[in-house]
Amino acid sequence: MNAAVACIRLTKRLPSGPEMLTILDSVDVEIAHGESVAILGPSGSGKSTLLGLMAGLDRPTEGEVWISGRRIDRLSEDELSMLRRQQVGFVFQSFQLLANLTALENVLVPLELTGVRGARDRVRKLLAEVGLEGRAHHYPAQLSGGEQQRVALARAFAPEPAILFADEPTGNLDGATGASILALLANLRARRGTTLILVTHDSEIARAAGRRIHLRSGRVEEVEANA
Amino acid sequence: MRFADGLAFALRETRGSRGRLVFFVASLALGVAAITGVSALVGSIEDGIRDRSRELLGADVSVQSRRAIPDELDALVAGIEGARRTDVLDLSTMARSSASGRSRLVEFAGVGAHYPFYGQVVLDPPGTLDDLADDQVAVAPEVLSELRVAIGDRIGIGEAEFVVAATVLDEPGKLGAAFQVGPRVFATRAGLERTGLLGFGSRVRYRALVQMPATTRASTVDAWAASLTNTLPGAVYLRVETASESQPTIRRSLERVERYLALAALLSLILGGVGVAQIVRAWVASRTQAVAVLRAIGFRPREVLVLFGAHVALLAFAASLVGSIAGSLLPFALPLVALDLLPTDFALSWEPLSIVRGTLLGVAIALAFAVPPLTAVWRVSPARVLRSDAEPLPPPRAVTIASFAFIALGVLGSAWAQSRSLSLALYFTGGVAVAGALLTVGARALTAIAARTPRERLSAWFVHGISALARPGAGTRGAVVALGLAVLSVTMLALVQSRLVERLRSDLPSDAPSVFLLDVQPDQWDGVSALLAQHHAINVRAVPVVTARLASIDGADVSDLATKTSGDELDRPRWVLTREQRITWGELSPDNRIVAGALWSDPDHAEVSLEEGFARDLGAHVGSVLRFDVQGVPIELRVTSIRSVQWESFSINFFLVAEPGALDDAPHALLGAARIEAGEEQAFQDELAQQFGNVTPIRVRSILEKVLDVLQKLSFGVQVLGAFTVAVGLAILAGVAATAAVNRSREVALLKALGVHRATIAGLFATEFGLLGAVSGFVGGTAATVLAWQFLGRVTDLGGAFVWWAPIAAAVGTGVLAAACGLLASARALAARPIETLRG
């Protein structure tokens, strides 16, 4: 299994009162290294759930998840943490910055975790790359939504992950700001050759991806690729 | 992650909400202040009691013997830097006045320099015994009146003549009328030697008094004193006493109070720990999303635990420092709040080392109690970054077990440090574990009952309150355990304190005899009692006394028993065997309680009843046969009962009480006792000397007042400590109740959007918090009542009724407190506007 990410008959059920609700139903997906894929679908179609399972944030009820040739759905919590630390980056709709840390410190956290030397210099360069060199010592509450998402992008790319998962990265931003964030994301990814898996309900945004997987009611409805 | 990065992260966690941080530190500091404050109060009270107790002995340690004190004691005292020794030689002898032609049996003492080390010998005219020349004496007022001499006159003792230089108004000493033969005369050591009474055959009592350095702890003094019996040659002939042992009248009260203090110190750990645990629990709950983010970007749960634990440790250090400084200074604030209660010379001490100890103990307890709530990070799913309702992960069993082991070790270690007794710490830790388990069962039962209670006929308030307790993730179990443990601690302390103070007050011998009358001949008693009546004496009593020497125990000659060396089977103190024994007979006073055998139960033998400690010293038991030599006549008495004696009563009590009739024919005198008002004492004494010259009055008012003072201070100390611990406990309880009321603003906004009034929502919340508090109070109060009952009955000998209403009072009190504090803590949430339901 040489794909960056592969899912085989991936199923997720959650309890809903006395019954079990099927969120994902036997989904098969394979994403190659360096590929850019958008997962589309209406609200409740299972997009974010699929992203969480592929990233090792959550565990499937049935099926398999593979990352870079390693099956991850049976790994322990610690092993999953190490996998995310070494291979995976995230960008979230609600930014998920740590409110008590400055922009610089937020980006620094994953590098401190791995004990990277020269981390501060690398972070400053990244902040400059996302256009926030003058805002490094500001707290999230002192930044606009767009600026917060730029910090989140810098944090996601700081440890140079092989795969980046983005969950509605422009969902909380206005159109122009969202477009600039997407452009920045595309630029950062292209320079590093990072595999991108992006969840969105916006087909315009999805069009920028090399391939689009349409979900409906927990099943893959359609897969379309750019010509 | 490198240490520096981890430390930086922990420091960064202290940013953000300053209000939360202040609340967190303040709550932690309150918990630590409870621990260190109680510890400091315990130390101050112990020091105060020790100061007063050693004024009764005049020293820290007294070594007595009928033989010369071994020279080796000098080296042992010299081995302690700052310790010093003085010696007192006592003997009973006749003092005479050639001018009046009268003579009197007196207790003659030759004292060394600096006697006494504590308290003082009050002389008139003022001065000290060190001022006496070798041909001068200071005498008790009784000597002046009985010998009809005045200051400046000469009296003869042995071969020497002395000038009476002063009267002795007060001296350190203890109540021992049964062993005292006459009023006191003080001379210098060289003066005593001038009398020629130290020769062969004299009945001198040698006393070496040792003063330890001021900083020496009572436990160190006791340990050193105990070691003397192993290190000094001929130790079996020595009677070693420390200040705390010297007064049988207060010893039992001291022991009870010491046990109470140990209990308070240990329970303060629980109060502090519970406060810390609940604050950490609330803080971790507020950081759940941050934990999810850290988990998502690759932090392992144990790394998050270490980061958050380091943060807690930093705050705990700051809070512990503040709390321990505040706690250690707390005794000094007492006069501000309890001026009318505080005795004017109540001793207070401040030890800087207690701050270091308090800080370390505070950090240890904070971390021990913080770990279980911190392990909640294992339950935070990283998927929360995508869905806020992501189901929590099951915590690994090993983590759960390790967290309980950690808290158990933390409690054990802290209890050990606080009580300095491993066995007590083990019992305490076990007790806390059992109480925690009971409370967990209670919480589960509450949740189950709440889930199954039919709600159709209940009012809306109760429906909401019960539903809230049963809802998943409500934290009912944690809140009940924390509240219950706090209630347990406060209630148990209050119950034990109340019983102890009641007993200490009843022990105050407000009508105890103030004068004992020695050597009253039976035919003089009517006259003596008439004289007492003239001087308005109350509680007049007289008992017959026969003086005798113990000849054998169960056929073994006491001279053989007394020459056995230590390590022998019985290892008796020799002085018990060889001294002159005083035996009374007749009915027992209510101070006596038979603990073995039966009183006057053997129709075939003359019987004797022994005091339990004395029986232990003799190695005698029920069935033993004691042979006495009563002025040349052998008398055999069989031990048929063993008694405990309540010495606190100050009444006349004896180690040896013979069966009525057994000693009727023996020559005997009467020992009288009465209480006379202070203003009448001197006049009574003067008239007694004129009418009954052979009768010796021993005035014990000053000693009695000192003992009363110690008992009053014990009572005061217990009340202050109890009030402080209960007050801090209630504050912590309020804090715990407040943290149980987590931020409910979204719920309030929703209820308001549905048209529910703010007052109604407050009522719903009050019902919920009140129910939670009532159940915690009832379970904790019940456990406290049972434990207090057991503690009073088994650990102290106080006993006491089972306070059946305490659990109900605890349930009602905690319910009201929880409702009030919960509403206060929810004030901001209750102000939430309905529009907030539309926000994310």
Interface residues (C-beta under 8 A of the other chain):
Chain A: L14 P15 S48 T49 L51 G52 A55 L57 D58 E77 D78 L80 S81 M82 R84 R85 Q86 V88 G89 F90 F92 S94 Q96 L97 L98 A99 N100 L101 E105 V109 P110 E112 L113 G115 R155 P159 D167
Chain B: M1 R2 D5 A8 F9 R12 E13 R15 G16 Q289 A290 A292 V293 L294 R295 A296 I297 G298 F299 R300 P301 R302 E303 W378 S381 P382 A383 V385 L386 R387 A390 E391 L393 G840
